[in-house]
Amino acid sequence: MDAFRLLTRSANFKKASVPTADSAARLPSAGTATNPQLFRTAEADELESKHGKKRKRLAAAEDDSAITADLDFFHTTKRSAATAPPTGASTTKDDQTPTTEQRDDDSDEEDTMDEVECRTILNSHKIKVTDLRDLSEIQPTATEKEKEKESKKKKKKSKKDKAPELSKKEQKRARRMFPQPLVSFKELRTRYKISSRLASNVAEQGFTMPTEVQLSSLPLLLGGSAKNISEPDLLVVAPTGSGKTLSFLIPVINKIVRHHHSGADEHGILSVVVVPTKELASQIVNEGRKLVAGTGVKITLMKKGMRVVESEGATANEESDASGSEDEEEEEEGSKAKSQNNSPVTKSDILVTTPLQLVNSLSANQTKPVASMPLVRSLVFDEADVLLDPLFREQTLDIWRSCVHPDLRVSLWSATMGSNIEELTRSTIKERLENIGQTSSTLHPLVRLVVGLKDSAVPNIDHRLVYAATEQAASATDVRLRPPFLIFTQTIPRAVALHSELKYDIPAEAGGSSRIAVLHSDLSDNQRSDIMRDFRKGEIWILVTTDALSRGLDIKGLNGIVNYDIPNSAAIYVHRAGRTGRAGREGGIAVTFYTKEDIPYVKSIANVIDASEKLRGTDGAKSIQKWLLESLPDLSKKDKQELKRHGVKARQLSKQIGGKEGKDKEQEEREARKARISTKSGFERRLENKKKGAIAASRSRKAAVSGDAVSDDGSWDGLED
Ligand SMILES: Nc1ncnc2c1ncn2[C@@H]1O[C@H](COP(=O)(O)OP(=O)(O)OP(=O)(O)O)[C@@H](O)[C@H]1O
């Protein structure tokens, strides 16, 4: 396929190919205001503004219920007078001076919704909250009633005294929860009494209304919304780009502020956030730093060689000074320079890490048993399904088990979650408690929160499934993509090959090859972070990558993604596509090319696209036609697993290039030819080669006549002996 022609159609500065002002204004990169909520009804709007209005009287700030209010995606918003922290506020002591919000502390006390209102709002936002405890623990009174009924029946009909059994429907109903939704960020302070400094840091982000996952998870995690429910362990499935990061960071930070204020003489890591990639870890640390400013809470990115707990042989004077600066870089540099054993124990409250880095640190690079982290109260697994996938599972569970505090709460977050994760979570919670000698009666609830349709792509982006017959077949499509965008391939060699094929095609007037880069896990950490920095800054327009960047990466102005190779599973499609259309932004495009080798694997992706288009509710313009869905073959479970593990077979060869010893040169060349990604057909290349050959032959003939030797490529080869 003529990939570059397709990929850069809008990077070409010819007039005709530049998108119109209208279409450009709709693009994520235009940074226009948007409503970050994906699902809502007029009924919910009415209820939310009714409850919002009560607060408006008390809080002198902007109206939360305005759907069209400007969002500031580029962080140019200045702290407003109403939300600004007091001048000269201490950077370590929080909540010293009363702010507007503090004075409004009691404002929401009586503004409690009834269950019908809560239910209406949650349903309208497609939010489903389920208590996963045993039924007897959830509604002892209901079962008591059932028992009574049963015994009456028994008397009448003289039946055996059996335990009551609820129908599946009744069980589902009994498990449903309707926590009071958070209709505005100001409620964080007024109803949930979070730290005033944290509340003003949230306000400073300029967000006008909570997204679905925020409005439902924050009340659960901050407590006080669901009757008789203490802070639960939480399993969250919510769309990509829906603001899950803020949802877990706010409660984690608030808990630490409270802990600091409680006067507890404990210093060390209190919360751990585990994520699958370094890029995501550093992105979360950046988000976290905005939220912890001035709260006295410290958030740190896990780095190689960092020590996170006191291990045998470490002495107190090896610890870094608690009064030391907040400058993370300084500390990170310091820890890099020293070997792990004599480097100081990191003084941080929140650690953000990939599983392997933390396990290596806790086990002296896996030479000792994994040390425990006795103070950790909050453990967050972001992209939990991949963390609990066999690839990372053991490391993730090691970290979980190493958190031995009895009050530990765990939360698992992702846009996709296999059914096995729920069971694994349940059993690990029980096992951990048994290991630390707690009985199951001390179990707190495990709650599941689902926003929208489980495992589906966001409804606010356009999907294109493009058939390209073979990789070399030219494809005529009307897909327009405007940088910045990401291109995903199945393997590292394919990403490298595609990058080499495309890099010289960017016109010099557009910045040439510096506008395109390739990022994958074989690059060094520094190379990866430099590339990410330049991509975020807009210096790189097109980034070719593997699934290393398919999860979590948040670049608000990303206009689209291209699946140059189809994803290995429907879940990966959801995550790759979800790199665009963040926080409800419209205009993003996800293009997926498929060749005839891919046909057996396309159906699950077509199904995801179909579901997302149904969710959007638009009639007409559907990219997946019914006939296509019906004609695509279904994949067996075994084949699905095989695909997930190894990708499309036809592209596996490229993984092996240069990887096997003892291969003869000819074989390697043959494989390299297969791995090469070409924007020209084999026929075109053969023609070109013939032409080159003819020119070279003619030159050699001329040279022979004049007595000179010229090689095939026209360079001087010297005189023959
Ligand atoms: N209430 C809000 N209003 C507007 N934008 C928001 C809001 N909350 C978060 N955002 C922004 O939305 C973007 C996506 O947030 P985030 O990265 O947390 O998504 P996510 O749900 O973790 O996505 P993914 O599943 O892809 O990791 C971020 O740029 C964030 O700043």
The ligand as an SDF file (V2000), in Angstrom:
LIG
                    3D

 31 33  0  0  0  0  0  0  0  0999 V2000
  -12.8830   16.2710   34.3830 N   0  0  0  0  0  0  0  0  0  0  0  0
  -12.1230   16.4490   33.3340 C   0  0  0  0  0  0  0  0  0  0  0  0
  -12.4440   17.3350   32.3710 N   0  0  0  0  0  0  0  0  0  0  0  0
  -11.6570   17.4930   31.2790 C   0  0  0  0  0  0  0  0  0  0  0  0
  -10.5180   16.8230   31.0740 N   0  0  0  0  0  0  0  0  0  0  0  0
  -10.1520   15.9190   32.0030 C   0  0  0  0  0  0  0  0  0  0  0  0
  -10.9150   15.6900   33.1670 C   0  0  0  0  0  0  0  0  0  0  0  0
  -10.2820   14.7580   33.9090 N   0  0  0  0  0  0  0  0  0  0  0  0
   -9.1720   14.4070   33.2410 C   0  0  0  0  0  0  0  0  0  0  0  0
   -9.0870   15.1150   32.1050 N   0  0  0  0  0  0  0  0  0  0  0  0
   -8.0350   15.0220   31.0830 C   0  0  0  0  0  0  0  0  0  0  0  0
   -8.3630   13.8950   30.2860 O   0  0  0  0  0  0  0  0  0  0  0  0
   -7.1930   13.3060   29.7560 C   0  0  0  0  0  0  0  0  0  0  0  0
   -7.2290   11.8050   29.9140 C   0  0  0  0  0  0  0  0  0  0  0  0
   -7.0880   11.4630   31.2600 O   0  0  0  0  0  0  0  0  0  0  0  0
   -6.3410   10.1190   31.7100 P   0  0  0  0  0  0  0  0  0  0  0  0
   -5.0100   10.0330   31.0830 O   0  0  0  0  0  0  0  0  0  0  0  0
   -6.4370   10.0440   33.1720 O   0  0  0  0  0  0  0  0  0  0  0  0
   -7.2870    9.0410   31.0290 O   0  0  0  0  0  0  0  0  0  0  0  0
   -7.4120    7.4870   31.3430 P   0  0  0  0  0  0  0  0  0  0  0  0
   -8.8180    7.2240   31.6730 O   0  0  0  0  0  0  0  0  0  0  0  0
   -6.3680    7.0620   32.3210 O   0  0  0  0  0  0  0  0  0  0  0  0
   -7.0940    6.9090   29.9030 O   0  0  0  0  0  0  0  0  0  0  0  0
   -6.3750    5.5360   29.4640 P   0  0  0  0  0  0  0  0  0  0  0  0
   -7.3360    4.4230   29.7380 O   0  0  0  0  0  0  0  0  0  0  0  0
   -6.1380    5.7340   28.0190 O   0  0  0  0  0  0  0  0  0  0  0  0
   -5.1270    5.4140   30.2680 O   0  0  0  0  0  0  0  0  0  0  0  0
   -6.0370   13.9560   30.4780 C   0  0  0  0  0  0  0  0  0  0  0  0
   -5.4390   14.8680   29.5920 O   0  0  0  0  0  0  0  0  0  0  0  0
   -6.6620   14.6850   31.6270 C   0  0  0  0  0  0  0  0  0  0  0  0
   -5.9580   15.8520   31.9530 O   0  0  0  0  0  0  0  0  0  0  0  0
  1  2  1  0
  2  3  1  0
  2  7  2  0
  3  4  2  0
  4  5  1  0
  5  6  2  0
  6  7  1  0
  6 10  1  0
  7  8  1  0
  8  9  2  0
  9 10  1  0
 10 11  1  0
 11 12  1  0
 11 30  1  0
 12 13  1  0
 13 14  1  0
 13 28  1  0
 14 15  1  0
 15 16  1  0
 16 17  2  0
 16 18  1  0
 16 19  1  0
 19 20  1  0
 20 21  2  0
 20 22  1  0
 20 23  1  0
 23 24  1  0
 24 25  2  0
 24 26  1  0
 24 27  1  0
 28 29  1  0
 28 30  1  0
 30 31  1  0
M  END
$$$$
